[in-house]
Amino acid sequence: MVFSSLIFLYFFLPLTLLGYGLSAKVFKNFFLLSASLFFYAWGEPVYIPILIFSIFINYLLGLKIGNLHVSPKQARLFLIFAIVINLALLGYFKYINFLIDNLNSFFLFIEFPSIRIQATHLPIGISFFTFQALSYLLDVYRKKTTPQEDPFKLALYISFFPQLIAGPIVRYHDIVRQIDTRTSSFDDVYEGLNRFICGLSKKVLLANPLGAVSDRIFFLDGSSLTPELCWLGIICYSLQIYFDFSGYSDMAIGLGRIFGFHFLENFNYPYISRSIQEFWRRWHISLSTWFRDYLYIPLGGNRGGKLTTCRNLFIVFFLCGFWHGASWNF
């Protein structure tokens, strides 16, 4: 179920807003959690256990890491184990098909029997809810927040439907207070709906038509392409990917605002950037700052000389490619 689909706009969203509005304050989180799990199950019913497993294991490991009676060394070991579990889950579903395909290409070259397994389908949103879970565990380990003792509240943080499938990546310490106590005023609902409509317009009125043009150009035979068509395809695709992605972020931020959550911005006019560095500060801000704060700076950032800085940048962008997709171009 995507935000621009009729089933979401005319059934899921109105019923969710109505149910949330009628729910007593003590049940609002539970209602949103139920709606979020239903939202995920609509598109991926077979992978609901994966999402629930991620919630459950990260809840338990968060308690272990944040336990005051656990030594720093033990907490570090629990954190390493948690990182391995989360990345193994993400890596398996995202890369098993890619790995088998490449092994079979090599086996074909050396005339060795190929590996035959059933193709594994990638669960939607696994990259986003995995990184959100990791940010929670890292925040607990760094003492930025205390471990969440209520499993339903942590489940809501990881599975909240507005940002579950396309981001932005929301950090636990940014919204933990909003999970516990929040209000949704008339101004919140108005601003949220306005932001959602703007995002929906970006997606439907701009991204989709631009994508149709770029797709037609990219499918043309090479002999039919002219420099003008190539530039038109490049420009249309560049605008399509921006309006598509930023549109989804706008819709997610708007939906969160309706329910009283204030998510941080995810795009800041990236195409006016005057350098590559500035572009990465403006494009997919939640991801770039996630890598900066949880990986680049802990590795030493640019404080250890040029060689160390290059090493850290290589690690960050290699893992950024790993996160984005199972393809050699990433």
C-alpha positions in Angstrom: 0.0 0.0 0.0 1.6 3.3 -1.1 0.5 6.8 -0.1 -0.7 7.7 -3.6 -2.9 4.6 -4.0 -6.7 4.9 -3.9 -6.9 2.2 -1.2 -4.8 4.4 1.1 -6.3 7.7 0.3 -10.0 6.7 0.4 -10.0 3.8 2.9 -7.0 3.3 5.1 -6.2 7.0 5.9 -9.8 8.2 6.6 -10.5 5.1 8.8 -7.2 5.6 10.6 -7.8 9.2 11.3 -11.3 8.5 12.5 -10.2 5.6 14.7 -7.3 7.7 16.2 -9.6 10.6 16.9 -12.2 8.4 18.6 -9.6 6.5 20.7 -9.0 7.4 24.3 -5.6 8.9 25.0 -4.4 5.8 26.7 -5.1 3.7 23.6 -3.9 6.0 20.9 -0.4 4.4 20.7 -1.9 1.0 20.6 -4.3 2.0 17.8 -1.5 3.5 15.7 0.6 0.3 16.3 -2.3 -1.8 15.1 -2.9 0.4 12.1 0.9 0.3 11.2 1.0 -3.5 11.4 -2.1 -3.7 9.2 -0.6 -1.3 6.8 2.6 -3.4 6.5 0.6 -6.7 6.3 -1.5 -5.3 3.4 1.6 -5.3 1.2 3.8 -7.9 2.9 1.6 -10.4 4.9 4.2 -13.1 4.7 7.0 -10.9 6.1 5.1 -9.6 9.2 7.0 -12.1 11.3 10.3 -10.6 10.1 9.2 -7.1 11.3 7.9 -8.5 14.6 11.2 -10.5 15.1 13.2 -7.3 14.5 11.0 -5.4 17.1 11.3 -8.2 19.6 15.0 -8.9 19.4 15.9 -5.2 19.4 13.6 -4.7 22.5 15.4 -7.4 24.4 18.9 -6.3 23.3 18.1 -2.7 24.1 17.2 -3.7 27.7 20.5 -5.7 27.9 22.6 -2.8 26.6 21.0 -0.2 28.8 21.0 -2.4 32.0 22.8 -0.5 34.8 24.1 -3.8 36.2 25.9 -4.7 32.9 29.6 -3.7 32.6 30.7 -1.4 29.7 32.5 -4.4 28.1 29.3 -6.6 28.3 27.2 -3.7 26.9 29.6 -3.4 24.0 29.4 -7.1 23.3 25.6 -6.9 23.3 25.7 -4.0 21.0 28.1 -5.8 18.6 25.8 -8.8 18.6 22.7 -6.6 18.0 24.5 -4.9 15.0 25.4 -8.3 13.5 21.9 -9.6 13.9 20.3 -6.5 12.3 22.8 -6.3 9.4 22.6 -10.1 8.8 18.9 -9.8 8.5 19.2 -6.9 6.1 22.1 -8.5 4.2 20.4 -11.8 3.7 17.1 -10.5 2.2 18.8 -7.8 0.2 21.9 -9.7 -1.1 21.2 -13.4 -1.2 19.8 -13.3 -4.8 22.6 -11.0 -5.9 25.2 -13.3 -4.3 23.8 -16.4 -5.9 23.5 -14.8 -9.4 27.1 -13.7 -9.3 28.3 -17.1 -8.1 26.3 -18.8 -10.9 27.9 -16.4 -13.4 31.3 -17.4 -12.1 30.4 -21.1 -12.1 29.2 -20.9 -15.7 32.5 -19.4 -16.6 34.4 -22.3 -15.0 31.8 -24.8 -16.3 30.7 -25.7 -12.8 27.0 -26.7 -11.9 25.0 -23.6 -10.9 23.2 -23.2 -7.6 19.5 -23.4 -7.8 17.4 -21.9 -5.0 14.0 -20.2 -4.9 14.4 -16.4 -5.3 14.0 -14.5 -2.1 11.7 -11.5 -2.1 12.9 -8.3 -0.3 10.6 -7.2 2.5 9.4 -3.6 1.9 10.9 -1.1 4.3 13.5 -3.4 5.8 16.3 -0.9 5.2 14.4 1.8 7.0 13.2 -0.1 10.0 16.6 -1.8 10.4 18.4 1.5 10.6 15.8 2.9 13.0 16.4 -0.1 15.2 20.1 0.4 15.1 19.8 4.1 16.0 17.7 3.1 19.0 20.4 0.6 20.2 23.2 3.1 19.6 21.4 5.9 21.4 20.9 3.5 24.4 24.6 2.4 24.3 25.8 6.1 24.2 23.4 7.0 27.1 21.5 9.5 25.0 18.3 7.8 26.1 17.2 5.1 28.4 16.0 1.7 27.1 12.3 1.5 26.3 10.7 -0.8 28.8 7.3 -0.9 27.0 7.6 -3.2 24.0 4.5 -1.6 22.4 6.1 1.8 22.4 9.3 0.5 20.8 7.2 -1.4 18.3 5.4 1.8 17.4 8.7 3.6 16.9 10.0 0.9 14.5 6.9 0.2 12.6 5.1 3.6 12.5 3.4 3.5 9.0 4.2 7.1 7.8 7.9 6.5 7.6 8.0 2.7 7.5 8.5 2.1 3.7 10.3 5.2 2.4 11.6 7.1 5.3 12.7 9.5 6.6 14.9 7.6 9.1 13.6 8.9 12.5 16.0 8.6 15.4 14.6 7.3 18.7 15.9 10.2 20.9 14.2 12.7 18.6 10.7 11.4 19.2 10.8 9.3 22.4 9.0 12.1 24.3 6.4 12.4 21.6 5.7 8.7 21.9 5.0 9.1 25.6 3.2 12.5 25.6 2.1 14.4 22.6 -0.8 16.6 21.5 -2.4 17.0 18.1 -3.8 20.5 17.8 -5.9 21.9 15.0 -2.8 23.7 13.7 -0.9 20.3 13.6 -3.7 18.7 11.6 -3.9 21.6 9.2 -0.1 21.8 8.7 0.1 18.0 8.4 -2.7 17.8 5.7 -1.1 20.7 3.8 2.3 19.0 3.8 0.7 15.7 2.8 -1.1 17.3 -0.1 2.0 19.0 -1.3 3.9 15.7 -1.2 1.1 13.9 -3.0 1.1 16.5 -5.7 4.9 16.2 -6.2 4.5 12.4 -6.6 1.4 12.3 -8.8 1.5 15.6 -10.8 5.3 15.9 -11.3 7.3 12.7 -10.6 5.0 10.3 -12.4 4.7 12.3 -15.7 8.5 13.0 -15.6 9.2 9.4 -15.1 7.0 8.4 -18.0 9.1 10.7 -20.3 12.5 9.5 -19.0 11.4 5.8 -19.3 10.4 6.3 -22.9 13.7 7.9 -23.7 15.8 5.3 -21.9 14.0 2.4 -23.7 14.8 3.8 -27.1 17.4 2.1 -29.3 20.8 3.8 -29.2 20.6 4.7 -32.8 17.5 6.6 -32.2 19.0 8.8 -29.5 20.1 12.4 -30.2 22.0 14.6 -27.8 18.8 16.6 -27.1 16.9 13.5 -26.2 19.7 12.3 -23.9 19.7 15.6 -22.0 15.9 15.6 -21.8 16.0 12.0 -20.4 18.7 13.0 -17.8 16.9 16.1 -16.7 13.5 14.4 -16.5 15.0 11.5 -14.5 16.8 13.8 -12.1 13.6 15.7 -11.4 11.6 12.5 -11.2 13.8 10.9 -8.5 13.8 14.2 -6.5 10.0 14.8 -6.7 9.3 11.2 -6.0 11.5 10.8 -3.0 11.0 14.2 -1.5 7.2 13.9 -2.1 7.1 10.7 -0.1 9.1 12.4 2.7 6.7 15.3 2.6 3.7 12.9 2.9 5.4 11.0 5.8 6.3 14.3 7.7 2.7 15.5 7.1 1.1 12.3 8.3 3.3 12.3 11.4 2.4 15.9 12.1 -1.3 15.0 12.0 -0.8 12.4 14.8 1.3 14.8 16.8 4.8 13.7 15.7 7.4 16.2 14.5 9.8 14.6 12.1 13.0 16.4 10.9 13.3 17.6 7.3 14.7 15.1 4.8 15.4 17.3 1.7 16.5 21.0 1.5 16.6 22.1 -2.1 19.5 19.8 -3.1 19.7 20.9 -6.7 20.8 24.4 -5.7 24.0 23.0 -4.1 27.3 24.5 -5.2 29.4 21.4 -4.3 29.1 17.7 -3.9 29.6 18.1 -0.1 26.7 20.6 0.1 24.6 18.3 -2.0 25.0 15.4 0.5 24.0 17.8 3.3 20.8 18.6 1.5 19.8 15.3 -0.1 18.2 12.5 2.0 19.3 14.3 5.2 18.1 11.6 7.6 20.4 9.0 5.9 23.5 11.2 5.4 23.4 12.5 9.0 22.8 8.9 10.2 26.0 7.8 8.5 27.8 10.9 9.7 26.8 10.6 13.4 26.8 6.8 13.8 29.7 5.9 11.6 31.9 8.7 10.1 32.5 10.6 13.3 33.0 7.5 15.5 35.6 6.3 13.0 37.5 9.5 13.5 35.9 11.7 10.8 38.5 14.0 9.3 40.6 14.3 12.5 43.3 11.8 11.6 44.9 13.2 8.5 44.1 12.8 4.8 44.6 9.1 4.6 42.4 8.4 7.5 39.7 10.7 6.2 39.8 8.9 2.8 39.5 5.6 4.5 36.5 6.8 6.6 34.8 8.2 3.6 35.3 5.0 1.6 33.8 2.9 4.5 30.8 5.3 4.8 30.0 5.4 1.1 30.6 1.6 0.6 28.1 0.9 3.4 25.8 3.6 1.9 25.9 1.6 -1.3 25.3 -1.6 0.6 22.2 0.0 2.2 20.8 1.3 -1.1 20.7 -1.9 -3.1 22.0 -5.2 -4.4 23.7 -4.1 -7.6 27.3 -3.4 -8.7 26.5 0.1 -9.6 25.6 0.9 -6.0 
